[in-house]
């Protein structure tokens, strides 16, 4: 129709949309992919894929592995900057969203043959260290002898030092001087450096508890890592005439923004912008990344827009992405998480929810459900614990990823651990059911892959096969648009397509048992890869 609207204004032998459609149909090259073609209505060209070709593609995947269905992207190396908690502060649900999404994007790109540098840009060089170090020195002059016991609960220690900082002006001045002493020292044996190192070590151990539960791998490159490069990077921007003085501060003016980007504060100190610009410079020039993805809450959107604009002014990034698509940067923003009371997700005492406690609660509830179903009597303690962990943690991840990341969502254990609807529990059950069908057949699936043949004669066999073949384009869409909910939707629809197929097509004991078992296996393989990309551990029996 759109082609007709352009051609009818010109002298053309085509007198109607259907004539154009017929011409397209008649000139399509022969292909094993195509079973039939037709023209319908006002020029719509319908192409029916060959069931033999579809079956051949699925069988080829079973023989060679799902890696042959990985999309090919026009990028070789990418940085995914995610999680990024602040040292000495509790990780909250915002960090959970960033960690889960960032891990998924990294997995998607890695599957698509992109080298991914997983970066944890922790806040380890801010002004909070002055008050923490000064409070440590004041309360425990012999802190090195006492060790970790001096700090104890890092969150409680932080609150006490913050209270002192807010209420005692003398302490505040000493804390500010401690920051200067820390950031001005390069001696690893300096007392400020040693105290900073100990605080960072304790904080990292707490972060690691979360990462281990989520099975997330990250390489830490915190603010302190980029600190030695800041002066040189800012000097380069100054030489290009981009930095100007404004009320004692050094700033970069960004077209279309009411306020400039401050890169050096009026007191001479560096800030988030100076660190983020330096990190971007390092990733482009030292790590040679072609695509840099930042996964943070939507509240930081303007900050990153200004940082990216400054990078374009400096010539680090192309002005026109259509003419020169790489290198490029993307800010993956996400919305807030609410509790069931529709307020910001916190404990009853209004404290931030500890992520370790949140994840352990999901695992515990999952385990109790399994015990209620009698699994404790049937399984070993190890099987019960591993399954509860896979289901509990998987439920938390999927509940986050299935939503459009820009929307806010309500955190509810009851909803995410339900075995009905679009939940990880339902999908894990579906996968376990498929595995059970294959086991009960008593057939050797690996042998079937080599000797059996897939046939897609039934309409529901064809529907399932067609959905399986859409996997690669879905992964490519998720990578391109950075929307993990698209893969969740595909996975849920795959489960529904399989249910329809299994309901209407007898598998075990039918004349087409071999073919249909191979379709079961292909579905399980694709489901497992979807789970892997979403960071969810599959279960084989429930």
Phi, psi and omega per residue, in radians:
X1 nan -0.785 3.140
X2 -1.160 -0.585 3.102
X3 -1.170 -0.699 3.131
X4 -1.100 -0.703 -3.114
X5 -1.092 -0.463 3.106
X6 -1.506 -0.648 -3.073
X7 -1.344 -0.512 -3.050
X8 -1.197 -0.316 3.108
X9 -1.389 -0.258 -3.101
X10 -1.910 2.832 3.054
X11 -1.187 2.139 -3.048
X12 -2.597 2.614 3.100
X13 -1.344 -0.198 -3.136
X14 -1.519 2.160 -3.060
X15 -1.781 -0.091 -3.119
X16 -2.779 2.829 3.088
X17 -1.033 -0.665 -3.113
X18 -1.148 -0.527 3.106
X19 -1.167 -0.668 3.090
X20 -1.153 -0.767 3.119
X21 -1.033 -0.724 3.139
X22 -1.135 -0.679 3.132
X23 -1.136 -0.703 3.102
X24 -1.109 -0.804 3.133
X25 -1.019 -0.793 -3.073
X26 -1.205 -0.385 -3.071
X27 -1.837 0.101 3.065
X28 -1.160 2.329 3.123
X29 -1.198 2.667 3.087
X30 -1.155 2.463 -3.121
X31 -2.680 2.498 3.087
X32 -1.181 -0.263 3.123
X33 -1.242 -0.504 -2.951
X34 -1.722 2.233 3.066
X35 -1.613 -0.751 3.125
X36 -2.790 2.796 3.078
X37 -2.367 2.691 3.105
X38 -2.743 2.818 3.082
X39 -1.993 2.241 -3.108
X40 -2.187 2.587 3.051
X41 0.958 -2.464 -3.078
X42 -1.449 0.942 3.013
X43 1.682 0.275 3.099
X44 -1.343 2.214 3.134
X45 -1.682 2.019 3.129
X46 -1.732 2.264 3.122
X47 -2.115 2.139 3.112
X48 -1.750 2.153 3.135
X49 -1.242 2.551 3.129
X50 -1.228 2.241 3.124
X51 -1.172 -0.519 3.092
X52 -1.176 -0.735 3.122
X53 -1.141 -0.757 3.116
X54 -1.036 -0.810 -3.137
X55 -1.087 -0.689 3.137
X56 -1.100 -0.734 3.135
X57 -1.118 -0.751 -3.128
X58 -1.159 -0.746 -3.130
X59 -1.160 -0.627 3.104
X60 -1.112 -0.686 3.091
X61 -1.109 -0.719 -3.141
X62 -1.121 -0.609 -3.126
X63 -1.345 -0.726 -3.013
X64 -1.755 -0.195 -3.141
X65 1.747 2.686 -3.039
X66 -1.225 -0.203 3.114
X67 -1.043 -0.461 -3.140
X68 -1.231 -0.224 3.077
X69 -1.662 0.102 3.128
X70 -1.209 2.352 3.102
X71 -1.213 2.782 3.090
X72 -1.911 2.020 -3.113
X73 -1.751 2.742 -3.110
X74 -1.540 0.767 3.130
X75 -2.579 2.439 -3.093
X76 -1.720 -0.676 -3.071
X77 -2.396 2.341 3.141
X78 -2.342 2.632 2.983
X79 -1.874 2.272 2.992
X80 -2.000 1.977 -3.103
X81 -1.718 1.912 -3.074
X82 -2.590 2.957 -3.082
X83 1.302 -1.389 2.960
X84 0.865 0.977 3.065
X85 -1.318 2.940 3.074
X86 -1.656 2.294 3.083
X87 -1.006 2.433 3.102
X88 1.324 0.047 3.064
X89 -2.061 2.685 -3.118
X90 -1.253 2.412 2.992
X91 -1.245 2.327 -3.115
X92 -2.026 -3.075 -3.047
X93 -1.118 -0.430 3.050
X94 -1.109 -0.704 3.081
X95 -1.188 -0.568 3.094
X96 -1.096 -0.806 3.135
X97 -1.074 -0.791 -3.141
X98 -1.091 -0.715 -3.106
X99 -1.174 -0.799 -3.123
X100 -1.137 -0.834 -3.123
X101 -1.163 -0.796 -3.117
X102 -1.048 -0.722 3.106
X103 -1.093 -0.706 3.124
X104 -1.125 -0.781 3.116
X105 -1.080 -0.728 3.125
X106 -1.080 -0.759 3.132
X107 -1.111 -0.723 3.129
X108 -1.067 -0.828 -3.112
X109 -1.173 -0.702 3.109
X110 -1.085 -0.732 3.085
X111 -1.079 -0.542 -3.120
X112 -1.541 0.351 3.050
X113 1.177 0.503 3.050
X114 -1.748 2.365 3.029
X115 -1.323 2.108 -3.053
X116 -1.959 2.224 3.017
X117 -1.724 1.878 -3.104
X118 -1.490 1.958 -3.023
X119 -1.991 2.287 3.070
X120 -1.883 1.707 -3.054
X121 -1.496 1.256 -3.065
X122 -1.228 2.618 3.068
X123 -1.485 1.600 -3.053
X124 -2.121 0.346 -3.047
X125 -2.487 0.347 -3.046
X126 -1.514 -3.137 -3.091
X127 -1.180 -0.324 -3.119
X128 -1.104 -0.393 -3.097
X129 -1.219 -0.464 3.099
X130 -1.073 -0.850 -3.111
X131 -1.234 -0.602 3.122
X132 -1.152 -0.800 -3.112
X133 -1.177 -0.771 -3.121
X134 -1.131 -0.679 3.115
X135 -1.156 -0.668 3.105
X136 -1.104 -0.803 3.138
X137 -1.097 -0.659 -3.065
X138 -1.280 -0.768 -3.080
X139 -1.406 -0.567 -3.082
X140 -2.349 1.391 3.133
X141 -0.982 -0.502 3.138
X142 -1.807 0.656 -3.005
X143 -1.015 -0.524 -3.129
X144 -1.171 -0.562 3.118
X145 -1.343 -0.672 -3.121
X146 -1.266 -0.583 3.118
X147 1.335 -2.510 -3.056
X148 -1.123 -0.411 -3.138
X149 -1.093 -0.434 3.131
X150 -1.112 -0.673 -3.105
X151 -1.540 -0.710 3.127
X152 1.096 -2.224 3.102
X153 -1.284 1.949 -3.031
X154 -1.091 -0.604 -3.128
X155 -1.177 -0.746 3.105
X156 -1.145 -0.686 3.118
X157 -1.082 -0.726 3.135
X158 -1.112 -0.775 -3.112
X159 -1.097 -0.725 3.140
X160 -1.144 -0.745 -3.135
X161 -1.191 -0.619 3.123
X162 -1.181 -0.702 3.108
X163 -1.088 -0.741 3.118
X164 -1.125 -0.700 -3.137
X165 -1.090 -0.693 -3.091
X166 -1.347 -0.466 -2.999
X167 -1.803 -0.378 -3.021
X168 -2.068 1.899 -3.088
X169 -1.131 -0.677 3.118
X170 -1.091 -0.759 3.114
X171 -1.105 -0.700 -3.140
X172 -1.055 -0.747 3.131
X173 -1.134 -0.725 3.121
X174 -1.147 -0.648 3.125
X175 -1.139 -0.730 3.125
X176 -1.126 -0.646 3.099
X177 -1.214 -0.574 3.119
X178 -1.114 -0.620 3.091
X179 -1.102 -0.781 3.125
X180 -1.063 -0.758 3.141
X181 -1.120 -0.716 3.138
X182 -1.131 -0.907 -3.035
X183 -1.289 -0.281 3.126
X184 -1.645 -0.074 -3.081
X185 -1.755 2.430 3.047
X186 -2.036 0.051 -3.125
X187 -1.509 2.044 -3.111
X188 -1.114 -0.373 -3.137
X189 -1.606 -0.036 3.078
X190 -1.065 2.460 -3.036
X191 -1.102 -0.573 3.119
X192 -1.208 -0.731 3.115
X193 -1.107 -0.738 -3.100
X194 -1.166 -0.693 3.112
X195 -1.160 -0.751 3.103
X196 -1.037 -0.769 -3.137
X197 -1.070 -0.740 -3.129
X198 -1.143 -0.760 3.130
X199 -1.085 -0.735 3.123
X200 -1.106 -0.707 -3.134
X201 -1.073 -0.787 -3.128
X202 -1.116 -0.743 -3.128
X203 -1.136 -0.721 -3.131
X204 -1.089 -0.626 3.127
X205 -1.095 -0.642 3.111
X206 -1.221 -0.723 3.102
X207 -1.076 -0.710 -3.053
X208 -1.103 -0.521 3.087
X209 -1.055 -0.675 3.111
X210 -1.222 -0.821 -3.093
X211 -1.103 -0.637 3.128
X212 -1.169 -0.695 3.112
X213 -1.143 -0.685 -3.115
X214 -1.456 -0.139 -3.084
X215 0.968 0.895 -3.125
X216 -1.961 2.282 3.094
X217 -1.799 2.324 3.135
X218 -2.490 2.645 2.986
X219 -1.968 2.128 -3.085
X220 -1.304 2.212 2.964
X221 -2.380 1.451 -3.042
X222 -1.394 -3.106 -3.126
X223 -0.999 -0.653 -3.098
X224 -1.121 -0.499 -3.134
X225 -1.099 -0.671 -3.062
X226 -1.548 -0.186 -3.067
X227 -0.954 -0.733 -3.128
X228 -1.129 -0.307 -3.078
X229 -1.674 -0.219 -2.974
X230 -1.042 -0.859 -3.069
X231 -1.019 -0.744 -3.127
X232 -1.151 -0.732 -3.141
X233 -1.135 -0.777 3.137
X234 -1.152 -0.590 3.091
X235 -1.100 -0.702 3.103
X236 -1.111 -0.687 3.113
X237 -1.195 -0.632 3.106
X238 -1.152 -0.705 3.129
X239 -1.120 -0.437 3.100
X240 -1.518 0.049 3.096
X241 1.332 0.368 -3.077
X242 -1.597 -0.404 -3.084
X243 -1.724 2.320 3.116
X244 -2.348 2.824 -3.140
X245 -1.480 2.467 3.122
X246 -2.644 1.854 3.138
X247 0.917 0.748 3.086
X248 1.534 -0.272 3.127
X249 -1.683 2.883 3.039
X250 -1.877 2.228 -2.990
X251 -2.360 2.857 2.998
X252 -2.096 2.158 3.131
X253 -1.395 2.293 -3.120
X254 -1.977 2.174 -3.134
X255 -1.062 2.313 3.107
X256 1.558 -0.063 3.133
X257 -1.942 2.418 -3.104
X258 -1.268 -0.469 -3.130
X259 -2.088 2.618 3.128
X260 -1.416 2.947 3.062
X261 -1.566 1.967 -3.134
X262 -1.393 2.160 -3.140
X263 -1.932 -0.350 3.001
X264 -2.417 2.176 -3.099
X265 -1.227 2.903 -3.097
X266 -1.100 -0.414 3.104
X267 -1.539 0.088 3.110
X268 1.576 -0.023 -3.108
X269 -1.479 2.744 3.087
X270 -1.532 2.872 -3.105
X271 -2.427 -2.922 -3.129
X272 -1.028 -0.722 -3.087
X273 -1.118 -0.758 -3.137
X274 -1.141 -0.670 3.117
X275 -1.218 -0.769 -3.097
X276 -1.194 -0.649 3.063
X277 -1.112 -0.728 3.137
X278 -1.159 -0.722 3.103
X279 -1.079 -0.708 3.118
X280 -1.130 -0.773 3.094
X281 -1.020 -0.780 -3.108
X282 -1.104 -0.753 -3.100
X283 -1.176 -0.581 3.127
X284 -1.380 -0.729 -2.985
X285 -1.689 -0.568 -3.121
X286 -1.710 -0.844 -3.122
X287 -1.495 -0.180 3.053
X288 0.986 0.706 3.109
X289 -1.365 2.458 3.097
X290 -1.646 -0.427 -3.127
X291 -2.420 2.190 -3.124
X292 -2.095 2.085 -3.033
X293 -1.984 2.192 3.127
X294 -1.920 2.171 -3.105
X295 -1.944 1.746 -3.132
X296 -2.463 3.030 3.118
X297 -1.206 2.794 -3.052
X298 -1.103 -0.343 -3.135
X299 -1.121 -0.305 -3.127
X300 -1.717 0.172 -3.051
X301 -1.049 -0.825 -3.117
X302 -1.113 -0.684 3.128
X303 -1.000 -0.847 -3.101
X304 -1.241 -0.575 3.062
X305 -1.022 -0.738 -3.116
X306 -1.249 -0.679 3.097
X307 -1.105 -0.775 -3.141
X308 -1.152 -0.656 3.112
X309 -1.131 -0.714 3.102
X310 -1.097 -0.673 3.125
X311 -1.137 -0.608 3.090
X312 -1.215 -0.701 3.098
X313 -1.068 -0.588 -3.128
X314 -1.388 -0.160 -3.122
X315 1.465 0.190 3.113
X316 -1.312 -0.591 -3.125
X317 -2.093 2.597 3.140
X318 -1.202 2.552 3.108
X319 -1.216 -0.718 -3.069
X320 -1.989 1.855 -3.099
X321 -1.207 -0.388 3.120
X322 -1.237 -0.677 3.129
X323 -1.377 -0.630 -3.109
X324 -2.425 1.591 -3.011
X325 -1.225 -0.373 -3.099
X326 -2.303 2.622 -0.029
X327 -1.247 2.744 3.135
X328 -2.508 2.831 3.106
X329 -2.169 2.616 3.093
X330 -2.424 2.282 3.009
X331 -1.749 2.008 3.137
X332 -1.645 1.710 -3.086
X333 -1.529 2.648 3.067
X334 -2.482 2.765 -3.094
X335 -1.497 3.135 -3.091
X336 -1.405 2.854 3.042
X337 -1.893 2.263 3.127
X338 -1.904 2.730 2.995
X339 -1.445 3.124 -3.130
X340 -1.159 -0.244 3.071
X341 -1.514 0.102 3.115
X342 1.173 0.288 3.042
X343 -1.884 2.975 -3.131
X344 -0.975 2.375 -2.987
X345 -1.174 1.951 3.120
X346 -2.536 3.013 3.049
X347 -1.365 3.021 3.139
X348 -1.097 -0.472 3.130
X349 -1.529 0.199 3.110
X350 1.230 0.240 3.062
X351 -1.471 2.760 3.051
X352 -1.151 2.396 -3.135
X353 -1.264 2.206 3.090
X354 -1.207 2.260 -3.067
X355 -1.140 -0.612 3.100
X356 -1.060 -0.768 3.129
X357 -1.139 -0.701 3.142
X358 -1.072 -0.803 -3.125
X359 -1.198 -0.710 3.141
X360 -1.151 -0.583 3.096
X361 -1.144 -0.704 3.108
X362 -1.107 -0.722 3.115
X363 -1.136 -0.757 -3.126
X364 -1.074 -0.797 3.142
X365 -1.112 -0.672 3.100
X366 -1.111 -0.722 -3.131
X367 -1.145 -0.715 3.121
X368 -1.087 -0.678 3.109
X369 -1.123 -0.739 3.115
X370 -1.114 -0.689 3.121
X371 -1.161 -0.659 3.095
X372 -1.102 -0.477 3.128
X373 -1.559 0.128 3.050
X374 1.462 0.210 -3.082
X375 -1.246 -0.437 -3.131
X376 -1.088 -0.566 3.141
X377 -1.388 -0.386 -3.057
X378 -1.700 -0.499 -3.029
X379 -1.940 2.848 3.005
X380 -1.312 2.841 3.124
X381 -1.068 -0.628 3.121
X382 -1.130 -0.786 3.122
X383 -1.075 -0.752 -3.130
X384 -1.096 -0.777 -3.104
X385 -1.177 -0.767 -3.119
X386 -1.157 -0.673 3.129
X387 -1.208 -0.732 3.108
X388 -1.066 -0.677 3.126
X389 -1.168 -0.809 -3.131
X390 -1.077 -0.772 -3.109
X391 -1.253 -0.795 -3.098
X392 -1.118 -0.917 -3.135
X393 -1.192 -0.661 3.113
X394 -1.089 -0.646 3.133
X395 -1.112 -0.723 3.124
X396 -1.115 -0.787 -3.127
X397 -1.114 -0.849 -3.052
X398 -1.150 -0.654 3.125
X399 -1.042 -0.558 3.103
X400 -1.368 -0.855 -2.987
X401 -1.267 -0.443 -3.069
X402 -1.284 -0.291 3.117
X403 -1.536 2.596 2.964
X404 -0.992 2.201 -2.988
X405 -1.056 -0.414 -3.108
X406 -1.364 -0.269 -3.131
X407 -1.526 2.722 3.029
X408 -1.522 2.565 -3.141
X409 -2.354 2.773 -3.095
X410 -1.678 2.198 3.128
X411 -1.445 2.024 -3.126
X412 -2.440 2.027 3.104
X413 -1.038 -0.717 -3.085
X414 -1.056 -0.741 -3.121
X415 -1.240 -0.816 -3.042
X416 -1.233 -0.440 -3.132
X417 -1.708 0.149 3.081
X418 -1.260 2.550 3.098
X419 -1.678 0.287 3.110
X420 -2.154 2.519 3.108
X421 1.493 -2.879 -3.066
X422 -1.469 1.339 3.132
X423 -2.260 2.815 3.093
X424 -1.102 -0.642 -3.120
X425 -1.066 -0.821 3.122
X426 -1.038 -0.762 -3.091
X427 -1.241 -0.647 3.088
X428 -1.167 -0.655 3.044
X429 -1.082 -0.743 -3.135
X430 -1.062 -0.751 3.119
X431 -1.128 -0.761 3.134
X432 -1.083 -0.635 3.115
X433 -1.110 -0.746 3.124
X434 -1.076 -0.777 3.124
X435 -1.078 -0.634 3.127
X436 -1.148 -0.723 3.115
X437 -1.036 -0.787 -3.119
X438 -1.143 -0.750 3.138
X439 -1.081 -0.786 -3.073
X440 -1.181 -0.360 3.119
X441 -1.209 -0.443 -3.116
X442 1.302 0.114 -3.100
X443 -1.567 2.647 3.069
X444 -1.501 1.829 -3.053
X445 -1.138 -0.661 3.140
X446 -1.086 -0.654 3.095
X447 -1.207 -0.689 3.119
X448 -1.080 -0.660 -3.131
X449 -1.002 -0.629 -3.082
X450 -1.521 -0.566 -3.021
X451 -1.871 -0.440 -3.063
X452 -1.414 2.957 3.130
X453 -2.322 2.341 3.108
X454 -1.527 2.341 3.092
X455 -2.177 2.312 -3.090
X456 -2.034 1.025 -3.094
X457 -1.417 -0.718 -3.103
X458 -1.300 2.547 -3.100
X459 -1.022 -0.600 -3.131
X460 -1.403 -0.444 2.978
X461 -1.148 -0.778 -3.140
X462 -1.123 -0.743 3.138
X463 -1.074 -0.738 3.110
X464 -1.159 -0.765 3.137
X465 -1.064 -0.734 3.139
X466 -1.106 -0.701 3.138
X467 -1.174 -0.678 3.096
X468 -1.033 -0.707 -3.086
X469 -1.243 -0.217 3.118
X470 -1.470 -0.065 -3.056
X471 -0.968 -0.866 -3.055
X472 -1.079 -0.737 -3.110
X473 -1.217 -0.521 3.090
X474 -1.188 -0.783 3.112
X475 -1.070 -0.721 3.123
X476 -1.109 -0.695 3.114
X477 -1.111 -0.727 3.127
X478 -1.108 -0.756 3.127
X479 -1.108 -0.705 -3.077
X480 -1.238 -0.786 -3.049
X481 -1.751 -0.101 3.104
X482 0.965 0.875 3.127
X483 -2.199 1.613 -3.077
X484 -1.148 -0.366 3.136
X485 -1.103 -0.391 3.107
X486 -1.140 -0.691 3.101
X487 -1.218 -0.655 3.099
X488 -1.073 -0.735 3.122
X489 -1.113 -0.726 3.109
X490 -1.072 -0.778 -3.110
X491 -1.103 -0.748 3.122
X492 -1.113 -0.755 3.120
X493 -1.157 -0.595 3.090
X494 -1.092 -0.754 3.115
X495 -1.078 -0.724 3.130
X496 -1.164 -0.688 3.096
X497 -1.114 -0.683 3.123
X498 -1.161 -0.731 3.129
X499 -1.028 -0.743 3.117
X500 -1.101 -0.775 3.108
X501 -1.076 -0.829 -3.059
X502 -1.185 -0.561 3.126
X503 -1.208 -0.665 -3.018
X504 -1.784 -0.131 -3.111
X505 -2.259 1.865 3.112
X506 -1.066 2.364 -3.107
X507 -1.765 -1.310 -3.077
X508 -1.243 2.229 3.104
X509 1.570 -0.030 3.127
X510 -1.568 2.919 3.097
X511 -1.129 -0.457 -3.108
X512 -1.817 0.513 -3.071
X513 -0.967 -0.814 -3.088
X514 -1.060 -0.836 -3.133
X515 -1.083 -0.771 -3.065
X516 -1.290 -0.524 3.020
X517 -1.144 -0.644 3.094
X518 -1.163 -0.630 3.060
X519 -1.150 -0.675 3.063
X520 -1.058 -0.803 -3.122
X521 -1.134 -0.727 3.124
X522 -1.077 -0.703 3.110
X523 -1.117 -0.760 3.136
X524 -1.117 -0.700 3.132
X525 -1.087 -0.801 -3.131
X526 -1.184 -0.690 3.097
X527 -1.072 -0.748 -3.138
X528 -1.110 -0.668 3.111
X529 -1.188 -0.671 3.062
X530 -1.064 -0.800 3.095
X531 -1.008 -0.799 -3.128
X532 -1.037 -0.791 -3.119
X533 -1.128 -0.498 3.117
X534 -1.558 -0.011 3.124
X535 1.337 0.442 -3.092
X536 -1.908 2.341 3.109
X537 -1.422 2.183 3.103
X538 -1.278 2.703 3.028
X539 -2.078 2.591 -3.027
X540 -1.865 -0.135 3.005
X541 -2.712 2.463 3.105
X542 -2.432 nan nan
